[in-house]
Every structure is written in structure tokens, then in C-alpha cells.
Amino acid sequence: MTPHVVVIGAGIVGLACAERLLGLGMRVTVVDRTPEGEKCSWGNAGGIAVTEVVPASVPGLVWKVPGWLMDPVGRLFVNWAHAPSMLPWLIAFLKAGRIGEVRRIAGALSALNALVYDDLVPLMDRIGLAGDLKRVGAITVYSTRQAFNADATEWALRRDHGIKWSVLSATELRDREPDLSDRFETGIYMPSWSHVADPKRIVERLLAFVRQRGATIIADEVTGFEIQDRAVTSVRLARGGVSKADAVIIASGAWSAALAAMLGDRVLLESERGYNTTVDSDGIEINHEIIFAEQKFVVTPLERRLRIGGAAEFTGLVAEPNFRRSEVLMELGRRAVPKLTLRSGTVWMGQRPTTPDSLPVIGRATGASNAIYAFGHGHLGLTQAAPTARLVAELIGLGPSSIDLAPYSASRFA
């Protein structure tokens, strides 16, 4: 009989998994509270960030954090009311910044990112959006050479993992990006980075594609699982009834930890809320996604628009958005791109599912061998969705895995 797989989550990762499994001839049901509604990858920066192998926690970071926390709309904010509940996550985050751990994590991120184009390019072609992938590289910029030198260890770590990059002088940077402010003295060009024309279009096209291919889409919330002999037999739904399942994929982004707990796993997962503002790009020439290393934000040239995004806010899943952050990012964007004279644009906030070690959770649940985790990708959901779908399909099919999955196991939080 054709296996029936229930995918919980209609974000970029869940839909990529559904598409891959449908291609293998499986029956697929996708369950999401709002399958047509806004997802984290709708409004992300649009980068295919294959060079991002350095975890968020690195040696010395702990000494910078107190200064950042003093600014309520700065690059990092932790709601003090929420802080006690995230203390285990924070402790694990600091441990992940030890040099040995950083090297281990970088190896695991590199292994996963090495699969990206092998899986993403065919996926974009299948859904008819091959032209939306802009393989032009990206540029990280610094206002001084000293600031670049301060990050030398991270750039060396990237090079150790086969990532190519080259230093651009101020003149070379201006040749590539003439509308960038002349206050940036050094650029780092990363040829393997890409960006997309519109991340929202990819998510919407994927949803339409899997529906056309025969997937059942259910607008509901999962409240539990029926488990027999260490295997999920069905998924319980909030509005009543169950969905029978031969396998289950947990791909609910920042909401996945509660589902993992039902399956026997304590996962350290936080919503790292990110903000952006999107404006018309008329009369402005930005040719690459630009990463501003010192201010920790990006500017991406989408289709006839520019997106200015960044920030990291830890305040739980239900707090109201603080769109003052989007305004601050807009001001940073105006300083970086002087032709950007608009005072406002379309603001957005997304809930990034973030683990303390910057690695996603991919693998089998402890309490059910046919329940597969595919969440926790943080900033890299769009980047890692297609290779994650490959790894999930390999687990479902009981075949050999393309990479060692041990670093991504939920058991690392036990």
C-alpha cells in the first residue's frame, strides 16, 4: 500500500518535504493552523546563505551582549519577563560558543549547506521558478579594515570549510555597488551566496504545487498523537477527528518544541523574532545581497523592491510585534544606501525557530520511530529547506543518509 505521510507545518521546510515525498509516490497530508497564511519565510531576507557555517554563538560574544541589551531597539533584545523560561537555552547558547564546539558546529552546517544547490535548483525548476534564483553572490561590508580584521577568525573558519571569498577594496566595492555609501572601506565577496526574487512567491507556489500533485491540505492544529509500539498511528486534530498516518514529519518551525515533547524529546527551541522593511527600489541600483557586518543587518534586491532586515528579539511566541525595530532598520538602510529617501515601507516580523547551537533538528523522535523532525533552521530555513527534504525522504524510505545526521539529533538536548 502507498504510505501516507502527515506533514505538520506548511512553511518552507514542511512544503519542501511534502513536495519531495509526493515525488516519491507517497500520499501526503499537510496540517497547518493557517496553511494559506503568513509564514516565517514569506518575509525573510531572501538569501540562499550557503556560506553561513559560523554559529551565532562564538568565543567572546558573551562580553558584547550586555551592551546590546541596553538598547531596546538594538540588534539583540531579550524580554526580561521571558528570560527565566529561556535560561536553559541561554546556557546552552553560551556553551556552543566554545572554540571546539564552534568548529564542530561549523562542520555540521557546512555538510548540510553543501547539499543546497543539488536540491534547491531542481526544486525551483519543478515549481516553475528557476529564474527566481539569482546566483550572483553576496557582499559583506565593513566600515574599516580594523572591523574586518576583528572577524578574521570567522572568515578563516569559512575558508577551512571550502567557502571561497575575496577581499574588495573601497574602489572595487564601489564598482560593484555604486549606490552604496562611500563610508564602507572593505567588502568581502562570496560567489556561492544567492538570493531569490521573492521568498513569498516560492512558499505560495510550493503550496499550490503540492496541492495540484494530490496533497491533502488541512487547516487545523495538531493536539496530540496516537502511538502504538513506538510508532505514531494517527494525529489528533483540534477540531475533532484524527488523521491516520504511516509516518509524521514535524516541521512547525518555532512551534515545534511542544510537538517534540509529546514524542518524548526535550528540545531547546526559541522564537528569534526578526524584522524588516520592504520598499520600492525605483532609481536605486543594488546588485547583490549586502550584509552589514558591524550593524548586523542586510539589504536584499528583490523584484523591483529592496528589503532591509535584521535584529534578534527573544520575547516568546505571543508578544505583540515591536515595529519600531523595522523603523530602526529602515534608518540604517538609508545611511547605507543614500538614494533610499523613502521614510517608510511595508513592515514585517517573523518567528525564526532557533536552537542554541544554530543547528536544525533533523532525525527520528525518541518516542516514535516513524516521527521525523525537520525544524529549528533559524535564519536558514529558505537555504536549508530543500536539502532537509532530501534527508527526511531518506529517513522515511529507510535508505542511507546523504550526511551523518548525529549532529542534528534531538538527543543532543537531553
Secondary structure, DSSP 8 states (H G I E B T S, - for coil): ---EEEEE--SHHHHHHHHHHHHTT-EEEEEESSTTS--GGGSS--EE-TT--S-S--TTHHHHHHHHHTSTTSSEEE-TTTGGGGHHHHHHHHHHTSHHHHHHHHHHHHHHHTTHHHHHHHHHHHTT-GGGEE-S-EEEEESSHHHHHHTHHHHHHHHHTT---EEE-HHHHHHH-TTS-TT--EEEEETT-EEES-HHHHHHHHHHHHHHTT-EEEE--EEEEEEETTEEEEEEETTS-EEE-SEEEE--GGGHHHHHHHTT-----EEEEEEEEEEE-TT----SEEEETTTTEEEEEETTEEEEEEEEEES-SSS---THHHHHHHHHHHHHSTT---S--EEEEEEEEE-TTS--EEEE-SS-TTEEEEE-BGGGHHHHHHHHHHHHHHHHTT---SS--GGG-GGGG-
